[in-house]
Amino acid sequence: MKSPVVKRSIVVAGHKTSVSLEEAFWNGMKEISGERNMTLSELVGEIDGKRQQGNLSSAIRLFVLDHFKSRAAAASGGDAKSHATISASPST
């Protein structure tokens, strides 16, 4: 069975690194970088420079998730944060 995670090499701030993400996140990154008229490397560099903690792959996933949540909220006239409420307790 093929792994849903795809590992790609990318140059970030002049240094080559490997990033493992699911194909959907790679596609989201390509879409966002296209919207911003920047290369994928430039976008990853921006995310890397702003991340507070965690690994780069996690920071990218959170960035892509936030981008599309914000876009959906704007399209519906709502606030992105109001759509992000997740219960921490399991349902029974």
C-alpha positions in Angstrom: 0.0 0.0 0.0 1.3 3.4 -0.9 2.0 5.9 1.9 -0.2 9.0 1.9 2.8 11.0 3.0 5.1 12.4 0.3 8.7 13.4 1.2 10.1 16.2 -1.0 13.3 18.2 -0.9 13.0 21.9 -0.8 15.5 24.8 -0.5 14.6 27.1 2.5 16.7 30.2 3.1 19.5 28.7 1.0 19.5 25.3 2.7 18.2 22.1 1.3 15.8 20.2 3.6 13.3 17.4 3.3 9.6 17.9 4.2 7.1 15.1 4.6 3.5 16.0 4.0 0.4 14.4 2.6 -0.3 15.2 -1.0 -3.3 17.3 -0.1 -1.1 19.7 1.9 1.4 19.9 -1.0 -1.4 20.8 -3.3 -2.7 23.4 -0.8 0.8 24.9 -0.6 1.1 25.1 -4.4 -2.3 26.9 -4.5 -1.4 29.4 -1.8 2.0 30.1 -3.3 0.4 30.7 -6.7 -2.1 33.1 -5.1 0.7 35.0 -3.5 2.9 35.0 -6.6 5.8 33.3 -4.7 7.7 30.1 -5.1 7.0 27.1 -2.9 10.4 27.6 -1.4 9.7 31.2 -0.5 6.4 30.3 1.1 8.0 27.5 3.2 10.7 29.9 4.2 8.1 32.4 5.4 6.3 29.7 7.4 9.6 28.4 8.8 10.6 31.9 9.9 7.3 32.5 11.7 6.9 29.2 13.5 7.0 29.3 17.2 7.6 25.6 17.9 7.2 22.1 16.5 8.7 20.7 13.4 8.4 22.3 9.9 5.9 19.7 8.6 3.6 20.4 11.4 3.9 24.2 11.0 3.1 23.8 7.3 0.0 21.7 8.0 -1.3 24.3 10.5 -0.6 27.1 8.1 -2.5 25.4 5.2 -5.4 24.5 7.5 -5.6 28.1 8.9 -5.4 29.6 5.3 -8.3 27.5 4.0 -10.4 27.9 7.2 -10.0 31.7 7.0 -11.0 31.6 3.3 -14.1 29.5 4.1 -15.1 31.8 6.9 -14.6 34.9 4.7 -16.7 33.4 2.0 -19.5 32.6 4.5 -19.2 36.0 6.2 -18.2 34.4 9.5 -15.2 34.4 11.8 -12.7 31.6 11.2 -12.2 31.1 14.9 -15.8 30.4 15.5 -15.6 27.4 13.2 -12.6 25.9 14.9 -14.3 24.9 18.2 -13.4 21.2 18.9 -14.5 19.5 22.0 -11.6 17.9 23.9 -13.8 15.4 25.7 -14.8 12.2 23.8 -18.5 11.8 23.0 -20.3 8.9 24.4 
